């Protein structure tokens, strides 16, 4: 399970963002629906008239709290993956072997936090740099 989440963290983050956004928008729009349940945009859903009263079975307060939390988590995971991937690409773009070797420790640390395909790219790039030095001598 850990391997799956590591390899699909961007997709999981985006899904959490969408779910959190939907929960937040729906719960907050239900909460601020002016008028009674017969005149609002959710006229077919009668328990909205008293959304503050959890004893009557209206649980709108739960998505109102959980929605923003899930939204923040999703934004964090997706944003972290995008930042890590961008940094990885920037470090891998170097042309000189010396620059690449000086950044190799950072590149490997980033590759551990990114999907498995990134580790393979680091190994390919290392092999390319080694063969480049052999050809030049």
Backbone as ProteinMPNN parsed JSONL, in Angstrom:
{"seq_chain_A": "XXXXXXXXXXXXXXXXXXXXXXXXXXXXXXXXXXXXXXXXXXXXXXXXXXXXXXXXXXXXXXXXXXXXXXXXXXXXXXXXXXXXXXXXXXXXXXXXXXXXXXXXXXXXXXXXXXXXXXXXXXXXXXXXXXXXXXXXX", "coords_chain_A": {"N_chain_A": [[0.813, -1.189, 0.0], [1.987, 1.214, 0.73], [3.793, 1.619, -1.328], [2.093, 2.007, -3.479], [0.794, 4.414, -2.724], [2.991, 6.139, -2.681], [3.751, 6.11, -5.368], [1.576, 7.249, -6.58], [1.001, 9.745, -5.504], [0.547, 12.383, -6.407], [-1.824, 12.133, -7.891], [-3.508, 11.221, -5.859], [-3.446, 13.419, -4.167], [-4.65, 15.343, -5.838], [-7.197, 14.201, -6.111], [-8.07, 14.261, -3.429], [-8.134, 17.018, -3.136], [-10.207, 17.752, -4.889], [-12.393, 16.364, -3.757], [-12.413, 17.519, -1.186], [-12.89, 20.185, -1.888], [-15.434, 19.98, -3.059], [-16.932, 19.006, -0.838], [-16.607, 21.183, 0.896], [-17.703, 23.378, -0.55], [-20.362, 22.499, -1.024], [-21.319, 21.993, 1.613], [-20.993, 24.517, 2.835], [-22.557, 26.118, 1.17], [-25.043, 25.022, 1.6], [-25.344, 25.691, 4.261], [-25.484, 28.446, 4.255], [-27.747, 29.016, 2.876], [-30.244, 31.147, 2.278], [-33.392, 31.895, 3.738], [-36.182, 29.624, 4.085], [-36.329, 26.004, 3.746], [-38.026, 25.582, 1.642], [-37.784, 27.607, -0.205], [-35.16, 27.891, -1.042], [-32.261, 26.988, -3.058], [-32.052, 24.32, -2.726], [-34.584, 23.082, -2.568], [-35.808, 20.603, -2.496], [-34.714, 19.268, -0.399], [-35.523, 18.959, 2.675], [-34.49, 18.788, 5.416], [-32.642, 20.82, 5.633], [-33.561, 23.154, 6.705], [-33.116, 23.464, 9.429], [-30.176, 23.353, 9.988], [-28.349, 23.542, 12.035], [-29.106, 21.918, 14.073], [-28.189, 18.987, 15.229], [-29.501, 16.903, 16.409], [-31.8, 16.331, 15.032], [-31.01, 14.869, 12.895], [-29.636, 16.162, 10.909], [-26.663, 16.426, 9.493], [-24.895, 18.393, 8.561], [-22.878, 19.857, 9.653], [-20.66, 18.243, 9.949], [-19.468, 17.725, 7.275], [-18.858, 20.381, 6.914], [-16.772, 20.876, 8.583], [-14.942, 18.809, 8.012], [-14.55, 19.05, 5.247], [-12.907, 21.452, 4.583], [-10.544, 20.59, 5.856], [-9.813, 18.252, 4.45], [-9.505, 19.414, 1.952], [-7.288, 21.122, 2.396], [-5.34, 19.186, 3.012], [-5.239, 17.783, 0.552], [-4.37, 19.825, -1.189], [-1.866, 20.295, -0.076], [-0.499, 17.788, -0.472], [-0.601, 17.508, -3.309], [0.629, 19.906, -4.1], [3.159, 19.628, -2.904], [4.189, 17.445, -4.35], [4.303, 18.545, -6.926], [6.187, 20.606, -6.55], [8.45, 19.123, -5.753], [8.863, 17.555, -8.05], [9.4, 19.522, -9.958], [11.771, 20.622, -8.939], [13.417, 18.362, -9.071], [13.558, 17.956, -11.862], [14.877, 20.303, -12.596], [17.361, 19.943, -11.371], [18.236, 17.707, -12.745], [18.705, 18.622, -15.291], [21.248, 19.632, -15.714], [24.277, 19.979, -17.563], [27.0, 19.509, -17.225], [29.283, 17.156, -15.915], [30.495, 17.426, -13.393], [28.815, 19.261, -12.086], [26.499, 17.728, -12.001], [27.336, 15.542, -10.4], [27.872, 16.868, -8.015], [25.331, 17.564, -7.281], [24.158, 15.132, -6.948], [23.546, 13.833, -4.521], [21.354, 15.321, -3.532], [19.601, 14.886, -5.663], [19.183, 12.113, -5.52], [17.932, 11.969, -3.026], [15.585, 13.363, -3.572], [14.533, 11.649, -5.51], [13.852, 9.454, -3.988], [11.576, 10.322, -2.68], [9.813, 10.662, -4.691], [7.813, 9.097, -7.35], [8.629, 5.682, -8.418], [9.742, 5.631, -11.01], [11.429, 7.794, -11.198], [13.768, 7.134, -9.846], [14.851, 5.297, -11.606], [15.423, 7.004, -13.717], [17.472, 8.5, -12.568], [19.477, 6.563, -12.325], [19.898, 5.999, -15.054], [20.832, 8.462, -15.926], [23.17, 8.685, -14.433], [24.648, 6.583, -15.543], [24.889, 7.576, -18.112], [26.449, 9.85, -17.656], [28.806, 8.644, -16.738], [29.591, 7.206, -19.015], [30.002, 9.336, -20.7], [32.254, 10.562, -19.614], [34.17, 8.614, -20.103], [34.268, 8.586, -22.869], [35.379, 11.048, -23.458], [37.983, 10.876, -22.616]], "CA_chain_A": [[0.0, 0.0, 0.0], [2.864, 2.38, 0.782], [4.365, 1.808, -2.658], [1.034, 2.584, -4.312], [0.589, 5.821, -2.379], [4.162, 6.909, -3.106], [3.76, 6.224, -6.82], [0.399, 7.979, -7.062], [0.722, 10.813, -4.547], [-0.019, 13.543, -7.093], [-3.214, 11.823, -8.199], [-4.238, 11.177, -4.589], [-3.578, 14.804, -3.732], [-5.661, 16.01, -6.667], [-8.504, 13.65, -5.751], [-8.434, 14.835, -2.13], [-8.462, 18.423, -3.359], [-11.536, 17.827, -5.503], [-13.376, 15.932, -2.753], [-12.467, 18.555, -0.153], [-13.537, 21.368, -2.448], [-16.863, 19.684, -3.169], [-17.511, 18.98, 0.512], [-16.61, 22.538, 1.44], [-18.669, 24.219, -1.268], [-21.728, 22.035, -0.79], [-21.731, 22.192, 3.006], [-21.12, 25.934, 3.14], [-23.692, 26.694, 0.448], [-26.252, 24.584, 2.313], [-25.42, 26.4, 5.522], [-25.811, 29.857, 4.047], [-28.943, 29.111, 2.052], [-31.16, 32.047, 2.978], [-34.791, 31.496, 3.666], [-36.437, 28.268, 4.559], [-35.968, 24.95, 2.798], [-38.948, 25.56, 0.487], [-37.484, 28.667, -1.174], [-33.757, 27.889, -1.433], [-31.901, 26.205, -4.247], [-32.193, 22.913, -2.372], [-35.954, 23.006, -2.083], [-36.247, 19.222, -2.306], [-34.046, 18.698, 0.77], [-36.147, 19.666, 3.789], [-33.756, 18.928, 6.685], [-31.739, 21.971, 5.64], [-34.144, 24.3, 7.378], [-32.477, 23.578, 10.743], [-28.919, 22.627, 9.837], [-27.576, 23.594, 13.273], [-29.629, 20.96, 15.038], [-27.741, 17.647, 14.884], [-30.408, 15.909, 16.973], [-32.825, 16.002, 14.043], [-30.442, 14.068, 11.822], [-28.972, 16.987, 9.906], [-25.244, 16.342, 9.789], [-24.18, 19.296, 7.682], [-21.73, 20.393, 10.363], [-19.521, 17.343, 9.749], [-18.714, 18.11, 6.069], [-18.417, 21.764, 7.036], [-15.483, 20.822, 9.27], [-14.063, 17.85, 7.329], [-14.274, 19.533, 3.893], [-11.693, 22.271, 4.5], [-9.373, 19.813, 6.264], [-9.457, 17.403, 3.312], [-9.034, 20.331, 0.908], [-5.921, 21.544, 2.741], [-4.469, 18.022, 2.843], [-5.066, 17.529, -0.872], [-3.522, 20.881, -1.753], [-0.507, 20.081, 0.399], [0.11, 16.644, -1.15], [-0.418, 17.806, -4.731], [1.629, 20.964, -4.212], [4.472, 19.083, -2.575], [4.648, 16.634, -5.475], [4.657, 19.431, -8.04], [7.435, 21.299, -6.21], [9.535, 18.139, -5.79], [9.115, 17.171, -9.447], [10.038, 20.644, -10.644], [13.143, 20.706, -8.45], [14.127, 17.214, -9.622], [13.823, 18.228, -13.28], [15.877, 21.357, -12.688], [18.66, 19.372, -11.02], [18.634, 16.719, -13.757], [18.99, 19.285, -16.559], [22.625, 20.109, -15.83], [25.029, 19.341, -18.65], [28.352, 19.157, -16.804], [29.375, 16.01, -15.013], [30.826, 17.909, -12.059], [27.596, 19.814, -11.489], [25.596, 16.619, -11.731], [27.837, 14.78, -9.262], [27.71, 17.665, -6.797], [23.902, 17.559, -6.954], [23.675, 13.752, -6.942], [22.956, 13.506, -3.221], [20.022, 15.935, -3.521], [18.779, 14.216, -6.673], [18.782, 10.809, -4.989], [16.965, 12.209, -1.948], [14.315, 13.695, -4.221], [14.022, 10.462, -6.205], [13.24, 8.571, -2.991], [10.266, 10.861, -2.313], [8.993, 10.694, -5.901], [7.511, 7.746, -7.849], [9.768, 4.807, -8.714], [10.332, 5.946, -12.305], [12.463, 8.816, -11.045], [15.025, 6.452, -9.489], [15.39, 4.735, -12.847], [15.998, 8.114, -14.476], [18.754, 8.862, -11.952], [20.456, 5.537, -12.723], [20.21, 6.21, -16.474], [21.64, 9.682, -16.055], [24.5, 8.359, -13.904], [25.337, 5.784, -16.557], [25.194, 8.489, -19.218], [27.578, 10.697, -17.245], [30.001, 7.805, -16.689], [30.013, 6.93, -20.387], [30.462, 10.609, -21.259], [33.629, 10.803, -19.176], [35.04, 7.627, -20.782], [34.456, 8.963, -24.282], [36.191, 12.249, -23.577], [39.397, 10.6, -22.302]], "C_chain_A": [[0.866, 1.266, 0.0], [3.469, 2.669, -0.587], [3.339, 2.443, -3.591], [0.855, 4.064, -4.002], [1.771, 6.681, -2.796], [4.154, 7.133, -4.615], [2.604, 7.049, -7.37], [0.027, 9.149, -6.153], [0.126, 12.049, -5.208], [-1.495, 13.313, -7.39], [-4.066, 11.775, -6.933], [-4.461, 12.593, -4.066], [-4.628, 15.563, -4.532], [-7.065, 15.51, -6.352], [-8.97, 14.198, -4.404], [-8.821, 16.301, -2.267], [-9.868, 18.57, -3.922], [-12.615, 17.452, -4.487], [-13.521, 16.985, -1.67], [-13.154, 19.812, -0.638], [-15.042, 21.154, -2.575], [-17.543, 19.679, -1.805], [-17.638, 20.391, 1.082], [-17.677, 23.398, 0.771], [-20.097, 23.793, -0.968], [-22.164, 22.311, 0.645], [-21.901, 23.673, 3.338], [-22.266, 26.585, 2.364], [-25.009, 26.235, 1.055], [-26.442, 25.407, 3.575], [-25.884, 27.838, 5.329], [-26.968, 30.052, 3.09], [-29.967, 29.964, 2.801], [-32.591, 31.584, 2.785], [-34.986, 30.101, 4.203], [-36.163, 27.264, 3.45], [-36.867, 24.942, 1.574], [-38.583, 26.599, -0.57], [-36.047, 28.642, -1.674], [-33.51, 27.04, -2.662], [-31.932, 24.72, -3.969], [-33.596, 22.665, -1.819], [-36.404, 21.574, -1.826], [-35.642, 18.589, -1.057], [-34.507, 19.45, 2.012], [-35.326, 19.753, 5.068], [-32.802, 20.115, 6.731], [-32.299, 23.166, 6.397], [-33.493, 24.523, 8.74], [-31.141, 22.849, 10.727], [-28.09, 22.631, 11.117], [-27.973, 22.49, 14.25], [-29.245, 19.539, 14.631], [-28.663, 16.574, 15.427], [-31.468, 15.482, 15.975], [-32.276, 15.205, 12.869], [-29.802, 14.877, 10.716], [-27.491, 17.072, 10.262], [-24.42, 17.224, 8.869], [-22.928, 19.866, 8.346], [-20.485, 19.535, 10.137], [-18.784, 17.662, 8.45], [-18.219, 19.545, 6.108], [-17.052, 21.835, 7.721], [-14.488, 19.959, 8.483], [-13.656, 18.367, 5.947], [-13.021, 20.39, 3.79], [-10.429, 21.518, 4.908], [-8.892, 18.931, 5.118], [-8.924, 18.255, 2.163], [-7.597, 20.764, 1.171], [-4.946, 20.388, 2.576], [-4.197, 17.739, 1.371], [-4.179, 18.56, -1.53], [-2.071, 20.707, -1.324], [0.167, 18.945, -0.367], [0.368, 16.928, -2.625], [0.656, 18.875, -4.924], [3.033, 20.479, -3.918], [5.026, 18.266, -3.737], [5.068, 17.512, -6.65], [5.977, 20.156, -7.778], [8.612, 20.338, -6.292], [9.879, 17.752, -7.225], [9.816, 18.293, -10.204], [11.496, 20.788, -10.22], [13.986, 19.571, -9.015], [14.503, 17.477, -11.08], [14.905, 19.288, -13.444], [17.275, 20.822, -12.366], [19.157, 18.369, -12.06], [19.044, 17.366, -15.079], [20.449, 19.677, -16.749], [23.376, 19.303, -16.876], [26.396, 18.839, -18.202], [28.324, 18.026, -15.789], [29.645, 16.451, -13.582], [29.607, 18.486, -11.334], [26.617, 18.713, -11.12], [26.041, 15.842, -10.502], [27.713, 15.56, -7.955], [26.253, 17.703, -6.341], [23.343, 16.149, -6.763], [23.01, 13.368, -5.622], [21.542, 14.076, -3.115], [19.087, 15.239, -4.499], [18.288, 12.871, -6.159], [17.774, 10.955, -3.854], [15.59, 12.561, -2.523], [13.698, 12.472, -4.881], [13.386, 9.481, -5.23], [11.839, 9.019, -2.612], [9.305, 10.902, -3.488], [8.693, 9.267, -6.36], [8.756, 6.996, -8.319], [10.448, 5.114, -10.047], [11.451, 6.967, -12.215], [13.798, 8.206, -10.641], [15.674, 5.852, -10.727], [16.029, 5.834, -13.696], [17.339, 8.544, -13.902], [19.815, 7.855, -12.35], [20.861, 5.697, -14.185], [21.128, 7.417, -16.653], [23.056, 9.463, -15.518], [25.301, 7.568, -14.924], [25.745, 6.651, -17.743], [26.393, 9.37, -18.883], [28.878, 9.891, -17.187], [30.515, 7.507, -18.093], [30.531, 8.196, -21.062], [31.897, 10.883, -20.839], [34.591, 9.837, -19.824], [35.304, 8.013, -22.229], [35.391, 10.152, -24.42], [37.658, 11.995, -23.268], [40.048, 9.754, -23.336]], "O_chain_A": [[0.528, 2.26, -0.642], [3.638, 3.829, -0.962], [3.676, 3.311, -4.396], [0.774, 4.883, -4.917], [1.59, 7.823, -3.218], [4.507, 8.214, -5.089], [2.656, 7.499, -8.514], [-1.148, 9.501, -6.05], [-0.728, 12.704, -4.612], [-2.322, 14.197, -7.166], [-5.209, 12.233, -6.931], [-5.544, 12.919, -3.579], [-5.405, 16.335, -3.971], [-8.015, 16.293, -6.325], [-10.137, 14.561, -4.254], [-9.735, 16.771, -1.589], [-10.631, 19.425, -3.475], [-13.629, 18.139, -4.37], [-14.64, 17.312, -1.273], [-13.913, 20.438, 0.102], [-15.831, 22.037, -2.239], [-18.605, 20.278, -1.635], [-18.657, 20.741, 1.677], [-18.46, 24.066, 1.446], [-20.951, 24.635, -0.689], [-23.266, 22.811, 0.869], [-22.841, 24.048, 4.039], [-22.885, 27.522, 2.868], [-25.991, 26.976, 1.03], [-27.563, 25.779, 3.921], [-26.605, 28.377, 6.169], [-27.149, 31.143, 2.548], [-30.492, 29.55, 3.834], [-32.934, 30.958, 1.782], [-34.055, 29.478, 4.713], [-35.803, 27.646, 2.337], [-36.506, 24.35, 0.557], [-39.023, 26.49, -1.714], [-35.74, 29.318, -2.656], [-34.43, 26.452, -3.23], [-31.844, 23.925, -4.904], [-33.759, 22.105, -0.735], [-37.3, 21.352, -1.012], [-36.023, 17.477, -0.692], [-33.928, 20.48, 2.358], [-35.461, 20.752, 5.775], [-32.21, 20.384, 7.776], [-31.558, 24.103, 6.696], [-33.335, 25.669, 9.16], [-30.994, 21.824, 11.392], [-27.202, 21.79, 11.267], [-27.214, 22.178, 15.167], [-29.904, 18.946, 13.777], [-28.619, 15.437, 14.957], [-31.986, 14.369, 16.069], [-33.018, 14.898, 11.937], [-29.455, 14.32, 9.674], [-27.121, 17.727, 11.236], [-23.338, 16.821, 8.442], [-22.013, 20.312, 7.654], [-19.37, 20.057, 10.137], [-17.57, 17.859, 8.493], [-17.263, 19.892, 5.413], [-16.271, 22.751, 7.463], [-13.329, 20.339, 8.311], [-12.523, 18.141, 5.521], [-12.146, 20.087, 2.979], [-9.354, 21.777, 4.366], [-7.694, 18.869, 4.843], [-7.985, 17.85, 1.477], [-6.776, 20.769, 0.253], [-3.845, 20.577, 2.059], [-3.056, 17.485, 0.985], [-3.324, 18.214, -2.345], [-1.153, 20.943, -2.11], [1.282, 19.112, -0.861], [1.445, 16.62, -3.134], [1.497, 18.757, -5.815], [3.987, 20.865, -4.593], [6.205, 18.383, -4.07], [6.082, 17.244, -7.294], [6.795, 20.303, -8.687], [9.659, 20.686, -6.838], [11.053, 17.636, -7.575], [10.72, 18.041, -11.0], [12.361, 21.048, -11.056], [15.137, 19.782, -9.398], [15.643, 17.244, -11.481], [15.753, 19.182, -14.33], [18.253, 21.2, -13.01], [20.364, 18.201, -12.236], [19.675, 16.71, -15.908], [20.843, 20.025, -17.862], [23.143, 18.107, -17.051], [26.899, 17.852, -18.739], [27.451, 17.96, -14.924], [29.069, 15.892, -12.65], [29.393, 18.241, -10.147], [25.984, 18.754, -10.065], [25.218, 15.513, -9.647], [27.474, 14.969, -6.902], [25.974, 17.855, -5.151], [22.163, 15.996, -6.447], [22.01, 12.65, -5.619], [20.631, 13.386, -2.657], [17.912, 15.027, -4.197], [17.121, 12.521, -6.336], [16.856, 10.144, -3.737], [14.562, 12.11, -2.017], [12.485, 12.276, -4.822], [12.472, 8.748, -5.606], [10.999, 8.191, -2.26], [8.113, 11.149, -3.308], [9.26, 8.319, -5.817], [9.798, 7.597, -8.582], [11.647, 4.867, -10.182], [12.332, 6.998, -13.074], [14.85, 8.7, -11.045], [16.895, 5.893, -10.881], [17.064, 5.61, -14.324], [18.246, 8.911, -14.649], [20.938, 8.239, -12.679], [22.036, 5.547, -14.522], [22.077, 7.383, -17.437], [24.023, 9.985, -16.073], [26.481, 7.839, -15.148], [26.824, 6.475, -18.308], [27.253, 9.605, -19.732], [29.937, 10.402, -17.549], [31.72, 7.548, -18.341], [31.416, 8.121, -21.915], [32.682, 11.391, -21.64], [35.739, 10.203, -20.078], [36.396, 7.805, -22.756], [36.123, 10.25, -25.404], [38.505, 12.816, -23.62], [41.231, 9.435, -23.218]]}, "name": "protein", "num_of_chains": 1, "seq": "XXXXXXXXXXXXXXXXXXXXXXXXXXXXXXXXXXXXXXXXXXXXXXXXXXXXXXXXXXXXXXXXXXXXXXXXXXXXXXXXXXXXXXXXXXXXXXXXXXXXXXXXXXXXXXXXXXXXXXXXXXXXXXXXXXXXXXXXX"}
